[in-house]
Each structure stands twice: as structure tokens, then as C-alpha cells.
């Protein structure tokens, strides 16, 4: 079946308006599969790799390397060999005209921010997409909804996707209560109530993995599936020094070495990333919030870390993803899920699999959704 896929500048986060194409990895005429690397893109927040939205032939590169394009503008065209050249040229000409005018394409799936009132506290979130299946993304300790910027848009092509800020994080209230796993899980359940979401596919990273497990344990009828990405609380291995170091770091020099443990490629720890996290940590209430939650993950006396493995309901479809080079919560912990979940280990990837291998994480979530 002939097809033409317009590859657009992605929207990686609410504030992203344009992106700069620093390098085209694929060349015109290359055969690409869905998820193959197409181009390196730089934003004012982060650099990332744009992946092919579907397989085919890269028939045109519309926006040259070195140039900027507004979010939503067509920057390349993927099609089959059977699409006539004059049709490819017609689509490319429209895209070049759009780029010249700096006008993005209509994008009904674009991110929209919101705030839910949960038990008198404000919980910020970003939502996109309009599919029947609803997916809720829950970040890790010290993260926020932007942790999902590389995976939310591809998932929103088929589903309705929410990425929330847990209390103490991002733009949500800094009131974390007692900071316990039960209280964080209650926030997610109440978030579902506030938005009228009857049943959701829950995706949790690190601390978020433990939180969504607790949600499934407490309200299994509200959970269609779980996708756990380097989840806390499964297995004995955890780098407690990272968690304590992150909580205590107050300067760029103190924070950067800890952030380096998050990625297999330390080059992803940009100055902008460090500065953004420092800015967050210096907000009123954040220091107290992080210190309140920390004992939930690691005991102050270096005792037994958080264990949620017994909470995982047998009847909830579960897919787990680990980076093979994860230094914070190593993939050796995946053994604790043997026989209870489909486990995927991605070699050459660290703790932030959703940023280093977004295509693999999207595929894992889709597998959990499809059942």
C-alpha cells in the first residue's frame, strides 16, 4: 500500500518551540525501520535523537543540518518505493514553503499542561493525544514530567497520555506529606479520580515504578497494565550513594558527578541539564520534600532498601525494562521479576532508558497496552 509519512520536528517538552537539526544520521535513499535513528536534534533544554516514526525509504530531507525548524513543521519525508517522484516532490515543496514561512503544521496531539486538585494539593501534568487507551507516566526521584519528553509524543500518536509531577517535584505542590510510598500512590489514584480516568495503563520509572506498583496493589481494578522502567523496590541492588548525593548536592560541582551515573553516555549530562536541576533544587520546599521522600527509597542506616516485589498483583499484565548499564538500580534486579513479568534488558543504556532508548521504551509500553 503506497504511503507518505511526513516526519515533523518533535515537541520535547512544553516549552519547546523550535529545534535545531545538528546532523542527519540517515541519508536520502536509505531504507529505515520504525525506531531507526534519523537525526540529532538540539533544543534549548536537551539534545536528542529523532527516530523514524515508521519504516520505509527516506525519500527527502527537507530541512538541512544546521538549520532550525518550528515544532510540527515537516523536516523529512518517508515513503515507499512505489510512490511516484512527482508526488514526493509536491509534498516536499509544501514542506519547504511551510519552513520558509516558519509556520508549524496543525498538531492536535500537542502537549497541553494542566493542574489537578488532589486532596487540596496541586498536581501538575502534561497531556497529549486522544486515543481510547489512557496512559499515565510517573517519573523517578528528583525527576518530573519532562523525563518523558522523548516518549510521550510517540505514545500520544495512538493513545491519550498524561505525564504528572509527583508532589515535591516539577510544578506540583512541594507538600509531600509523610513522603511514604502509600502517600505517593494515593496521589496517583486520586489523580485518576480527578481526571475521570476509570482504568489506566501505568508507566513508572525508578521511584515511579514502585509507586505504580503500590497503586496496582491497592486498586488493581484501576490498572490495565504496568510498564516498569528500572523500578525501585525490586531486588537488593541500589546505589544509595547516588540518591543521598542527589538530595544533598547544592552546587553544580557537587551535582554533576551524581547525574553522570544516570546515563551510559555521560555526554548527555549537559550544562543546561545540571543548571535546570539546580534551579529546581533551590525552589522553596524542594530540599525538605526530597529529604522527606529519601527514607522511602533507602534506609538512613544503609539497611534493607525499599521492597515492593510482594505487592505486584498477579493479574496485572506487566512489562519491565532495564538498561544493561544502569549504575543506580542495576539490571541484576530483574531476576526478582522472573516468571511474573516480561523483562527487556537494553544493552548500552543506563538508568534513564526512556531518554537513551526511547524507541525501546515506547515498544515496551505498546506491548503492555496490547497485552
VOGU-3710 file (C-alpha; in Angstrom, 3 decimals, decimal comma):
1> xxxxxxxxxx> 0,000/0,000/0,000  1,573/3,334/-1,057  2,085/5,754/1,793  3,762/9,065/2,565  4,920/9,724/6,137  5,682/13,363/6,936  8,433/13,473/9,580  7,945/16,550/11,743  10,055/18,441/14,260  9,050/16,781/17,570
11> xxxxxxxxxx> 7,853/18,620/20,661  10,108/17,534/23,517  8,559/19,371/26,441  6,014/22,106/26,962  8,457/24,967/26,390  9,951/23,689/23,125  9,073/25,938/20,166  11,863/25,096/17,701  14,620/22,549/17,306  17,982/22,629/15,541
21> xxxxxxxxxx> 18,976/19,706/13,354  22,638/19,217/14,140  23,144/16,104/11,988  21,206/13,819/9,689  22,170/10,250/10,572  20,130/8,692/7,767  20,659/9,781/4,166  18,199/10,275/1,328  17,501/6,906/-0,241  18,216/4,928/2,928
31> xxxxxxxxxx> 15,830/2,173/3,924  14,764/2,761/7,534  12,762/0,754/10,038  10,425/2,227/12,621  12,581/3,439/15,520  15,785/3,814/13,498  17,830/6,925/14,221  17,145/9,672/11,690  18,728/12,866/13,009  20,309/14,548/16,020
41> xxxxxxxxxx> 18,258/17,462/17,302  19,257/20,150/19,771  16,850/22,274/21,795  17,390/24,952/24,407  16,932/22,225/27,043  18,377/18,987/25,726  19,818/17,172/22,739  18,186/14,007/21,487  17,857/11,614/18,584  14,819/11,718/16,311
51> xxxxxxxxxx> 13,651/8,230/15,411  11,785/7,123/12,307  8,022/7,080/13,006  7,591/4,178/10,571  9,580/2,079/8,172  10,148/2,973/4,526  12,580/4,897/2,383  13,857/8,307/3,434  12,831/9,957/0,184  13,519/13,600/1,100
61> xxxxxxxxxx> 15,395/15,604/3,691  13,501/18,890/3,705  15,363/20,775/6,448  19,139/20,787/6,163  21,514/20,048/9,039  22,442/23,229/10,878  19,014/24,774/10,414  16,187/25,308/12,863  12,564/24,317/12,363  9,417/25,090/14,356
71> xxxxxxxxxx> 7,779/22,235/16,237  5,320/20,470/13,948  6,977/21,503/10,670  7,749/18,739/8,190  11,526/18,172/8,027  11,698/14,940/6,037  9,552/12,570/4,030  9,450/8,772/4,343  7,583/6,773/1,706  7,664/3,524/-0,158
81> xxxxxxxxxx> 9,493/2,925/-3,438  6,114/2,783/-5,153  5,197/6,439/-4,502  5,834/8,495/-7,680  8,654/11,001/-7,558  6,393/13,901/-8,554  4,166/13,206/-5,540  7,195/13,207/-3,220  8,316/16,492/-4,740  4,853/18,019/-4,281
91> xxxxxxxxxx> 4,838/17,143/-0,553  8,426/18,343/-0,151  7,665/21,665/-1,844  4,768/22,273/0,547  7,056/21,477/3,462  9,804/23,825/2,220  7,237/26,608/1,841  5,977/25,957/5,360  9,528/26,057/6,715  10,241/29,309/4,877
101> xxxxxxxxxx> 7,173/30,891/6,475  8,051/29,427/9,871  4,526/28,117/10,268  4,092/24,788/12,040  1,621/22,217/10,873  -1,591/21,797/12,804  -0,843/19,443/15,631  -3,888/18,268/17,537  -1,755/15,942/19,642  0,464/18,688/21,007
111> xxxxxxxxxx> 1,220/18,813/24,718  -1,236/20,683/26,938  -0,429/21,495/30,550  -2,875/21,298/33,439  -3,190/21,188/37,203  -5,349/18,679/39,062  -6,629/19,355/42,560  -5,773/16,255/44,601  -6,837/16,247/48,250  -6,326/20,005/48,385
121> xxxxxxxxxx> -2,915/19,844/46,721  -1,958/20,918/43,213  -0,594/18,179/40,928  0,749/19,456/37,604  0,631/17,363/34,462  1,041/17,471/30,700  -1,347/15,615/28,425  -1,367/14,848/24,727  -3,093/12,579/22,251  -6,707/11,490/22,044
131> xxxxxxxxxx> -6,781/7,695/21,805  -9,173/5,480/23,738  -6,448/3,875/25,876  -5,188/6,153/28,655  -1,571/6,017/29,790  -0,197/7,724/32,908  3,569/8,277/33,208  5,138/8,583/36,683  8,728/9,811/36,965  11,502/8,930/39,389
141> xxxxxxxxxx> 13,091/10,623/42,404  14,165/14,172/41,520  12,604/13,939/38,048  9,475/15,468/36,612  7,071/15,159/33,688  9,811/16,264/31,293  11,557/12,944/31,977  9,185/11,542/29,355  9,724/14,122/26,635  11,118/11,594/24,140
151> xxxxxxxxxx> 8,363/9,000/24,622  5,197/10,977/25,325  4,760/12,258/21,777  5,162/8,855/20,045  2,771/7,239/22,528  0,283/10,090/22,009  0,081/9,196/18,317  -2,155/6,275/19,380  -3,232/6,954/22,961  -4,164/9,655/25,458
161> xxxxxxxxxx> -1,062/10,199/27,573  -0,644/12,005/30,889  2,715/12,772/32,496  2,378/14,057/36,034  4,665/15,724/38,545  4,646/13,871/41,863  4,381/16,127/44,940  7,745/17,683/45,700  8,679/17,639/42,013  8,298/19,822/38,936
171> xxxxxxxxxx> 5,425/22,277/39,153  3,371/20,343/41,710  2,930/21,241/45,353  6,032/20,790/47,472  3,900/19,328/50,266  4,757/15,615/50,188  3,033/14,722/53,456  4,973/11,921/55,125  6,681/11,060/51,820  5,776/7,399/52,152
181> xxxxxxxxxx> 5,127/5,073/49,249  1,496/4,781/50,337  1,007/8,550/50,251  2,612/8,884/46,800  0,482/6,015/45,473  -2,623/7,695/46,892  -1,755/10,824/44,913  -1,713/8,824/41,662  -5,021/7,112/42,446  -6,571/10,465/43,366
191> xxxxxxxxxx> -5,134/11,927/40,143  -7,044/9,261/38,187  -10,201/10,228/40,078  -9,666/13,942/39,484  -9,338/13,461/35,723  -12,128/10,905/35,478  -9,822/8,102/34,358  -11,501/4,831/35,249  -8,667/2,467/34,253  -5,212/3,368/33,013
201> xxxxxxxxxx> -2,004/1,837/31,759  0,565/2,950/34,336  4,215/3,501/33,452  6,699/4,174/36,227  10,397/4,948/36,198  12,631/4,212/39,225  10,711/5,575/42,263  7,737/5,883/39,910  7,947/2,129/39,270  7,482/1,442/42,979
211> xxxxxxxxxx> 4,657/3,995/43,141  2,656/2,474/40,277  3,206/-0,997/41,759  1,650/0,235/45,011  -1,251/1,730/43,036  -1,845/-1,629/41,337  -1,686/-3,413/44,680  -4,178/-1,078/46,290  -6,555/-0,677/43,365  -5,912/-3,436/40,790
221> xxxxxxxxxx> -9,224/-2,689/39,103  -7,919/0,749/38,100  -4,843/-0,601/36,298  -4,927/-2,112/32,815  -1,194/-2,780/32,660  2,116/-1,836/34,218  5,344/-0,880/32,486  8,212/-0,697/34,977  11,394/1,067/33,872  14,380/0,382/36,153
231> xxxxxxxxxx> 11,882/0,222/39,018  12,866/0,802/42,630  11,830/-1,841/45,123  12,636/-4,906/43,032  15,804/-6,684/44,124  18,508/-5,759/46,616  20,893/-3,746/44,435  20,667/0,042/44,552  23,313/2,765/44,612  22,220/4,568/47,771
241> xxxxxxxxxx> 25,139/6,999/47,418  23,552/8,363/44,237  20,221/9,020/45,963  21,803/10,623/49,035  24,247/12,586/46,899  21,482/13,944/44,693  19,458/15,003/47,734  22,413/16,749/49,374  24,101/18,388/46,349  23,778/22,160/46,342
251> xxxxxxxxxx> 26,262/23,243/43,684  26,987/22,372/40,068  30,263/20,691/41,072  28,532/18,542/43,692  25,595/17,590/41,489  27,268/16,747/38,168  29,089/13,534/39,261  25,848/12,077/40,554  23,990/12,906/37,346  26,716/11,132/35,412
261> xxxxxxxxxx> 25,513/7,866/36,950  22,119/8,276/35,303  23,310/7,691/31,748  25,514/5,180/29,987  26,646/8,112/27,850  27,766/10,813/30,294  27,824/13,249/27,398  24,064/13,534/27,885  24,684/15,382/31,149  24,734/18,846/29,632
271> xxxxxxxxxx> 25,389/22,077/31,473  21,760/23,014/30,780  20,529/19,814/32,465  22,679/20,471/35,532  21,558/24,109/35,721  17,877/23,186/35,364  18,126/20,640/38,188  19,955/23,099/40,431  17,253/25,680/39,736  14,641/23,123/40,762
281> xxxxxxxxxx> 16,513/22,078/43,897  16,724/25,694/45,028  12,951/26,248/44,890  11,269/26,777/48,249  10,235/23,465/49,750  12,161/21,186/47,381  15,030/20,390/49,732  12,642/19,382/52,507  10,495/17,391/50,068  13,437/15,363/48,721
291> xxxxxxxxxx> 14,789/14,688/52,208  11,324/13,544/53,357  10,932/11,087/50,465  14,517/9,755/50,597  13,982/7,295/53,522  11,203/5,692/51,478  13,870/4,566/48,994  16,868/3,873/51,228  17,024/3,397/54,978  19,146/6,027/56,793
301> xxxxxxxxxx> 21,304/3,299/58,360  22,079/1,683/54,976  19,709/-1,137/55,868  17,357/-3,003/53,577  16,180/-0,841/50,644  12,566/-0,439/49,619  10,931/-3,766/48,670  7,679/-3,767/46,699  8,149/-7,087/44,926  5,488/-8,778/47,052
311> xxxxxxxxxx> 2,958/-6,068/46,114  2,875/-6,829/42,387  -0,610/-8,223/41,641  -0,587/-11,489/39,725  -3,463/-10,436/37,495  -1,951/-7,235/36,122  -0,057/-7,519/32,825  3,486/-6,258/33,485  6,437/-5,425/31,247  9,755/-4,368/32,795
321> xxxxxxxxxx> 12,623/-2,541/31,087  16,164/-2,188/32,370  19,241/-0,551/30,953  22,073/-3,075/30,850  24,492/-0,352/32,010  22,254/1,018/34,798  24,510/2,129/37,678  21,718/3,283/40,007  19,363/0,281/40,036  21,250/-2,447/38,155
331> xxxxxxxxxx> 19,613/-4,875/35,756  20,591/-7,738/38,085  17,434/-6,817/39,994  15,367/-8,021/37,044  15,746/-11,546/38,411  13,162/-10,646/41,059  10,524/-10,434/38,317  11,263/-13,794/36,736  8,031/-15,545/35,867  5,896/-12,539/36,795
341> xxxxxxxxxx> 6,684/-10,035/34,068  8,096/-9,760/30,576  11,580/-8,352/31,109  13,598/-6,497/28,474  17,227/-5,518/29,109  18,615/-2,883/26,737  22,370/-3,154/26,412  24,461/0,025/26,425  21,771/2,023/28,208  21,810/3,456/31,733
351> xxxxxxxxxx> 19,178/4,331/34,320  17,298/6,780/32,050  16,203/4,267/29,422  13,300/6,490/28,363  15,843/9,121/27,306  18,649/6,918/25,974  16,485/4,353/24,174  13,029/5,945/23,777  12,028/3,688/20,901  12,645/0,578/23,026
361> xxxxxxxxxx> 10,613/2,038/25,890  7,738/3,003/23,585  7,759/-0,544/22,214  7,631/-1,955/25,750  4,674/0,258/26,694  2,882/-0,674/23,488  3,455/-4,356/24,293  1,943/-3,861/27,740  -1,019/-1,981/26,262  -1,634/-4,594/23,566
371> x> -1,398/-7,486/26,026
//
